[in-house]
Amino acid sequence: MNPPPLVAWLLLLVVMIPASNLAAQDQSPDDTAIAEEAFVYGFPIVMNYGTLYEYFIDTTSDQYKCSFNEIYNTARVYTPADTSVVTPNSDTPYSFFCADLRAEPIVFAVPKIEKERYFSVQLVDLYTFNFGYVGSRATGNDGGKYMIAGPNWTGEKPAGIDKVFHCETDFATAIIRTQLFDPADIENVKQVQKGYQILPLSTYLGEKAPAVPPAIKWPKIDKELAAKDPFAYLAFLLNLCPPVGPAESEIAMRARFAKIGIETGKSFPCCELTTEQETAIKKGAEQGFAAIKKNTDSLGDTINGWHIFDVENNREACDGNWLLRASIAMAGIYANDSAEATYPITRTDANGQPLDGSQQKYTITFPAGQLPPVNAFWSVTMYNGKTQLLIKNPINRYLINSPMLPNMKKNADGSLTIYIQKDSPGADKEANWLPAPDGPIYLAMRLYWPKTDPPSILPPGHGTWQPPGVVRAD
């Protein structure tokens, strides 16, 4: 549903625990249950690490952005060449930073931005919780200075800082989206991006910097390594997620994990396992993945073929409900909370039939006066149904969005039809053409800053506005 893991991380995690012929021997129900719990709990954490490793650690990766405590600006929108994140957003050029909070907090600044341009700064911890927002909806477009503090910081808010965001983990990622109105607008976006700044608190205060924290030996992660040893990555990452503050509730759970060899900061397994335990752990991991998949498929409501569910991915909403957190990551890691953006998604037409660009042509028609009711903007993005990545096409168009409306053609009755097919619908309709793959289709709407008053999108699936279904063109 949103950015930044490795090529098709969702597909990686489908095969993360390969099918096995379990031995017909006694298995410990306790060990199986613990392994299932650990897999569900760790699924988004390991998935997140795959992205962080490529973006901020592995300088040899073609997805590498920058070092910790630096800002990287992507002065373009995402294309099929961007494969590190499934269902990438191609509406808004991205800026990123990953803050190392072990030694001291960091301060980041956003510039004053014209009222018409939407932007957001989504703050995500290692658990994948959204722990804070800055932007058009959350704080306005007048600019400001904000601070991110790690789990062990206990100071007071410094003068000149508008707000302090407390992160539960030693590292925090910021995903910054800046609206692009059209291709000619990219130079304006670049100027906005120059105003995003980050610096250590000591530099901001003009004080001596604290001691540099010890270097971390980051374990390499790729598809094969993650499939071979997912619990080893979880054990490593727990060391960066101290069970303090709200996370104290996890102490007993982490003690259970140690019973099957998953101990914070130690290699997995941290103790010798019997053959029966190894079998039980493999079974539990398989059950964990199946539970996440089943729960993801059942979340939310289906309206006119579109699947919509309410995302509130923070400690308050997910504390103890690790299956919900894992399901959000499976559906689309780094998904915004619904108040920031709502994401109807579909693989089927309005009648429940699978979408396939090799077999059919489709349309989506918004009746007159019934475009998505948002405070910012909306889009419909096309993905390859197998990989959930953007697709190459003759006109390099990956989405239809509201800034494109002036160049699109409306029907005689004022309605707007989007043509979804792999080949051009003809010169007279090409302005409304969303190119499809020659195969399975995955569609995602993005409704930024959705309205709560009628006609409303919120609460997701229960607002007064409903997305029109995808229908066969014939």
N, C-alpha and C positions, 0 to 999 in steps of 0.2 A: 504494500500500500504506500510505501514511502521510503526515503533513503536510509544511507547506507544502512555482506560476507563475500565470499569467494564466488566464483561463477555459479549462479543459481544455488544459493545457500539452502533454499527450501528443498531443492532436489538432493543436495548433499545430505541433509538431515533425514530425508526419507530413507536413504540407504545407510545412515549412520550406524545402525545396529542391524547387520545383515541377518536374513532369515537363517535359522539353524535347526538342525535335527537334534532336538533335546533328548538327552539320554533318558531312558526309562528307569530313573533311579529316584530315590527319595530326595526332595528338595525342601529346603527350609522355607516355610511360608513367610517367616520374618525377613529373611534375607531377600526374597523376591519382592516383598512389599517395600522394603527399604530401597532397593535398587530402582523400583518404579518411581518412588517418591523422589529419589535423587535425580533421576533422569528428567522428570517433569520440572523439578526445581531448577536444574542446571541448563535445560534446553536453551532459554533465551540468553543466558550468561555466556555460554560457549559460542552461540551464534553471533553475539555481539563482539566477542573477542576476535572472531574471524575477520570482521570488518575493521576493527581497531588495528589489528596486526597489519593489514594491507594498507590502511590509510595513514598510519602514524608511526609504524615501527619498521616495516620491511622496506628499506630504501631501494631494493631491487625490483619491487612490484610495480607494474605499470599502472596500478591504482593508487600509488603512494601520493600523499598530499603534502605533509609537512611534519616537523617534529612537534613534541609536546610544547604547550604554551606559546604556540605560534598560530597565526590565522592564515588559512588558505582560501583564496577566492577563485571560484570557477566562473570565469567570465563568459559563460555559454550555458545553454541548457543541455540536459542529458540526451545522448543519442544511443543507437545500438552498440557503439563501441564501449559504452559503460556497462560492465558486466559484474561489478562487485556487489550490487544490491538488486534484489528482485523487485519488480514493479517500481522502477525508478520514476521519480517525478520529473517531467520535462517542461513544467510550467515556469519554474522559478530558478534562475541561476543560484547555485549554492555557495555558501561560505561555511567553513568548518574550523573548529579548533578542539583539541583534546587537552584538558587542563590536568596537570600533575599537582594535586593538592596536598601532598605529603608534607612538604616543608612549610607552606604558607598558602593562604588564599590567593586567588587571582582577581583582578579588577578588569572588567571589559566595558567598553563604551560603544554606544550606538549614536550615529549622527541624527540631526533633524532631517526628516524625510518628508517630501510633499505629501499632503493628506490623501491624495488619490492613489498613491502607491502602497500596496500592501507589503508588509514584511513581518517576519516572525523569527525569534530566537528560541528554539526548543532545547531545553537542557535535559540531558539523559545521563543517568548513572550506569554503573556496571551491571546492575540488575535489569536494566532497560526501563526503569521507572522514569516517567516524565516528572521531574521534580521542580520545574519552574518554567515560566514563559516571560519573554519580553517581546513587545511588538505592537502592531496596529491595534489589535484587540485588547491585549493585556495591559499595555502601558501607554499607548498612543504613539504619535509620530514626532513628538517634540524633542527626541533625543534624551540621553541620560547616561549615568554611570552606575554600574551594578557590580556586585561582588559574589563570588562563589567560594564557599568555605567547606573544607573537608570535615570528616566525621570527628576529628580530634581537636578542632579549633573551638576556643571558648571566649574569644575576644568580643569587643563591642563594635557596633557599626561605625566605621570611620566617618569623619565629616566629609561632605560632598558626595557620599554614596547614597543613591536613591533607595536601594533595597539590597539586602543580603539574602542569597539563596544558599540553603544548607544542603550539602550533598552527603549521602550516607556512605559513599565509597571513595577510595583514594584518587580515583580518576573520574572526570566528568567530560562528556562530549557535548558540544554545542552544534546544532544543525540550524543554519541561518538561511532563510529563504527570502529572496528579494524579487518582487514581481517584475517581469519583463512584459511590456505592453505589445511590442512587435520587434522584429529583427533590427530595425533602425534605432531602437531604444537602448541597445546594448551599451553604448558609451555612457548613457545616463546611469545605468546600473553599475558600471565600473566605478563611477564617481561616488555612488552610495557605498559601495563595498570598501572604498578607501577609508571611509569613516568608521568602519568596524575596527576596534583596537583592543589589545589585550596586554596586560603587564602584571608582574607580581605585586602583591600588596606593599612590600618593602620599597619597591621603586616608586609606587604611587605616593607613599608617605615620605619619601626621601630618607629612608632609614637604611641601616646596614642589613644586608640580606642574611637570612638564617643559613645554617650549615646545609650543604647540598645533601639530599637524602641518598642512601646507598643505591648503586646501579641495580637494575633488575635484569635478570637473565630471562628474557622473554622466549618462551618455547615456540618454535616454528609451528605454524598450523597450515594445513592445506586439506584438500578433500580426503586423501588417503589417510593422513595422520589423524584427522578428526574421527573418521570412521573406525579406525583401529582402537583408539583410546580416549573416548570422550570424557570419561570420569577423571582421567589424569589432568585434563584441562580444567575441570571443575575444581579439583583439589588445589591447583595452582592459583586460580582466580579468587577462591575464597580468602586467600591471604590478603587480597586487596579490598575485601569487603568485610571489615571488622564488625563483629556482632555487638555494636554499641548503639545507644539511643534506641530508636524504634526496632532495629535489627536484633536487640537482645532477645526478642521472642523466638529467634531462630537457634539459640544455643542448644536446646535439647534436640532439635532436629539434626543439627550438625554432629552432635554426639552419636546419633543413630547412624549417620553416614559412616562414621569411623569404624563401626562394627563390620562393615563390608569393605574396609580398606580405603575409604575416601576421607582423608584427614587433611585439614587445612595446612597448606604449605609443604606437604610431603608428597613424594612420588606415589603413584597408584600402582598396585595396592601397597598401603603402608605396613601391611602385615601379611603373613603367609595365608593364602586361601586354600581351602580344600577343593577337590574336584566338584563336590556337591555345591559349594558356595559359588564357584565360577559359573556353574550351570544356572543356579538360581539368579545370579546377577544378570546374566545374559537374558534370561526369561523376563526379569523385571524391567530391563531396559526396553525390550520389545513391547511389553505391556504399556510402558510409559509412553512410547511413541504412539501406539494405537489409541491411547486415551486422549492425547493431545489432538490427534487427527480427528477423532470422533467429536470431541468437544468443539473444535474449530468449525466443523461442518454444521454444528447445531446452533451456533451462536446467532443471536439476532432474529430478524424477520426477513421474509422473502416477499417483495412487493413488485409485481409486474416482471418477475424474473430476476430482479436485482436483490442481492443479499446485503442487508444493512444491519449493522450492530453498533451499539453504543460503546465507545472506547473511553475508558477512564483508567489509564495505566499509571497509577501512582501507588504509594505505600498504603494509603487509606483504603483504596478500592480493592487492592490485591493482597493485602497482608494475610497470609495463610492460604489464600486461594491461588496457589502456584499454577494450577491448571489454567486459570484465566489468563495469567501473565504469559504462559507458554503459548496459549492459543492466539493471543494478540501478536506475538512474535511470528508464529507460523503464518498467520493471515497476512502480515506485512510488518516486518520489524521496523521500529522507529515511527510507528503510526502516531499521528497527532491525537490528542484528546478530542472528542467530538465537538467540544465548544470551540476549538480552533479550526478544525476541518472534519467534515464527515465524508465517508468513502463508500458509496454504493458500488458493489462489484458484481460481476456476473460472468458465467461461462455458458449461459443458456438464453434462449429467446423467451418471449413472454409466455410461451406455451410449455416451457420446461425442456425444450429440445436443445441438445448441445450446439453451440455456435461453431461453424466450420466454414472458413473462407474458401476452401477448395470445392465445397459443395453448393453453397448458397450465397446470395446477395441479401443484405439486410438494410433496414432503415430504423432510425429513431426520430420520432416527430414530437416536438414540443408544441402543444396547442398555443394559439395566440394568447399572449399575456401570462403564460405559465412557464417561463424560463425559471431555472433554479433560483429561489429567493435567498440571496447571500449579501452580506455587507461588503465583501471583497470581490471575488470572482469565482467562476466555475470552469471545469474542463471535463472532457471525456477523452481518456487515453487508451490507445490500442496496444496490446501486448501479444506476443506469441503464447498461445495457450499451453504449450509444453514447458517453456522455460520461464515464463512471466517476465521476459525481457522485451525491450522495444524492438521493432522490426525495420529492416531496410525496406525502402519503397521508392518509387520513381520520383516523388515530389518531396522527399525528406520531411514528410509531415507525420508526426507521431500522435497528435491530438487535435481536437477542436476545442477552443475555449472562448469565453465571453469577449475578450479583447478582439477576437477575429470577427465579431458580429457585423461591423460596418462593411466588411468585404463579402459577406455571405448573402445568399439570396433567400428571401422568404417566399412562402407560397401565397397564392391569391387571397387566402383567408387570414393571412397574418401569421400562420404557423411556420415553424422552422424544421426542416427535415435534414438529417445527417445521413449520408449514403455510406454504408459500410460494406466494402467489397474489395477484392484484390486487384481488380482492373478498374480503370477510369470509368466513371458513369457517363462520360461525355463532357465536352468542353463547357456546355451550358450549366453543368451541375458540379464541375470540379471544385469550385470554391467551397462546396459543402461535403467534399469527399474525405472520409477518414479511411486511408488504405488499410486493408486487412491482410493477414498472413495467408499463405496457401496451405491452410490447415486449421487446427483448433485455435479458437479466439478466446482471449481473456480481456474483458473491458473493466475499466475503473473510472468512476466519476470522482472528481475532487471538488468539494463544495467548501470554499474557504470562508471562515467566519460566518457560519450559517445563521439564519435569522430564527428568532424564538417567537416572534409575534406573527399571527396569520397574515399571509400564507407563510407557514413555518416549516423548517426542516427538522428542528429539534422539538422534542427528543427524537433521536434517530429511529425511523420506522414508525413513529407515532405522531409526526407532525401533520399539518393540514395539506402540505404539498407532497406529491408522490412522483418518483421518477417514471417517465413513460417507458414502456417495454420495448425491447428490440424485436422487430417483426421481420419476417421474410419479405423480400421485395416483391415477390410474385403473389 
